[in-house]
Amino acid sequence: MRETKEKNQGENTPSVKLLRVFKKLMFENGKHTRSEIASWLGCSSVSVARFAREIEEVIGSNLETGTDVLNKRWYRMSPRDGGRLGMNYEEVRYLSVCRDLSESHVEREVTERMDGTVFDLAVKVTEENSLFDATRRRRLSFSGVGRLNYSERRGLIEKLLFAAENKNTVMVTRRVGRADKGADKGADKGADKGTVVTGPFAPGGLVGLTDGISAFGAELNADNTFKKWTHIPVHRADQVPLTDWMFAFEVPEPDPEVFGYALPEAKTYRVRFRAGETAEYVRERVWAEEQKIEDEKNGAFTLTVVTRDEAGIKAWMKSLGDDCRLLPEDGKRS
């Protein structure tokens, strides 16, 4: 009997009551009035107010308080500052949008694992109810029409990343489009029809732009000396066997604010667009951090961009058809 009495007294200490209040607010959703908590603990409302102040000193604005229509003071736990994960609901929503963006580029089993991960995170930052529903109707979706399928090139991508990290050169075998056939004078005549061996390549990493993922780095001469900076579209690469040759130079990091691929020796290019749908398409988008649009009265305009990727900007212009043309360096129309 004495042991039971001492146990009950221990459970009614102010410290234990404080922990019980914290647990109730943490795991029981909704608002809890001061009088309700006082009745549940068997203490005064003044004590509950003191417990609330002590909890607020620790968790700050995550403890909400207010009065109801009957002027009763209430408390509620709301992890608006991210809670134990250091995340908030908006960040979880952002992860969900990123998952939707990547859906057309990764395998189904990967997206299913991503769904599970985002769901688990959302549950842990829940306020009153679950803020993420795995069966929710999507309000934001992205069409995968015309997408590039990289699922069969996962091994190739891993090999390129390994080579970049360890500074290994690779021998790239890539497919060549019809427009490119015959253009590569260095093609290996022994290569299969429709492919060309470009020779040794020193990869610096991978970069993704609107035209897909490419390996950026340096094309090397036959003796593995530096030839030029370049990039190779991953979707056109068939094989990238590692060689025993290591390269010692540093490959420049890609700059996401520069048009195309961040190769050395940046230049300024001026492209004139005549009025029409193509012009509106270009005008609505940001192509480089350093860009300028000069409007003309008839709806045409000139886009000035700074880029290190001359081949990239010419290929981009070619994809836009006859609605644009490159102006000479003096800026005068030819």
Helices and strands as residue ranges (DSSP letters): H 2-11, H 14-27, E 32-33, H 34-41, H 45-59, G 60-62, E 63-67, E 73-77, G 83-85, H 89-102, G 103-105, H 108-124, G 151-153, H 154-166, E 168-175, E 195-209, E 212-220, E 226-233, G 234-236, E 237-239, E 242-246, E 267-273, H 277-283, E 291-295, E 301-307, H 310-319, G 321-323, E 324-326
